[in-house]
Amino acid sequence: MFTGRWVARGVVERDARGGTKFRHMEVPLAECTACGRSARVLPSGVLPYKTFTLPVIEEAAKRYVSCDGPGLRGVVAGLGKHAPDHSTLHRWSAGLGERVLDRLPRGAVSAPRAAALVGETERQLGVDVRPLWRCRHRIAPWKHQTERRRDELEACARVLAVAVVLFPSEVSPLTEWDRRLVEFLGVAAWTFWTGRAGTAMQHPGGVGRGVGCARRLKPSAGGCRHAPRSPPGGGVSPGTDIRAP
């Protein structure tokens, strides 16, 4: 239930020159009618528990998984003033890849399988992307040391390639695909986990550093289970992050 109040939520987003900028946006505050906990309702492109918006993550991942693209440090060096740490990009690519592979971390909220998201997209848009979804993508051998890491990067490349085919005119096609799926299904689509929320390495330089890790909240007495708060540098009011349908 919406409370009628708005709160600040810090984000790092792409700027007009292809770099990054930090700003506070105003988002509505909702309240769970069962347990009374508050939650910030996030707009399209802003992921729960992350300061960086999906267009920033998408652009960084696209540059990194490209076969002839630079390494982790090379990618973040080109993201401007508020670039993430290179280890954050490593976690983004791992988290998105694991999401595409349906490998959710233990204790994570359940999410639709990737095949279901592709199938619903085909049904809604009247397209057939299954052949492309099954295509293999070459990943530079020096970017992975294990089979699991190679699978994660290939899964990233796959979802990014399909997004471009689905929405070729969009600057951030995966972000647009995610928005459409939230619209179609009413649930978070390509939202992914990157380990513990709130760690310092997941924050942009000079924004919210030095704040401890967010802890996983236990179910309340009313039986509702809520995720940790968003990263520091964001909301000025207590509450979790949820995606707007």
Secondary structure, DSSP 8 states (H G I E B T S, - for coil): -EEEEEEEEEEEEE-TTSSEEEEEEEEEEEE-TTT--EEEEE-TT--TT-SB-HHHHHHHHHHHHSTT---HHHHHHTS-TT---HHHHHHHHHHHHHHHTT---TT------HHHHHHHHHHHHT---HHHHT------GGG-SSHHHHHHHHHHHHHHHHHHHH-TT-SSHHHHHHHHHHHHHSS-SS----SSTT-GGGS-TTSSTT----------TTS-----B--TTS-SS--EEEE--
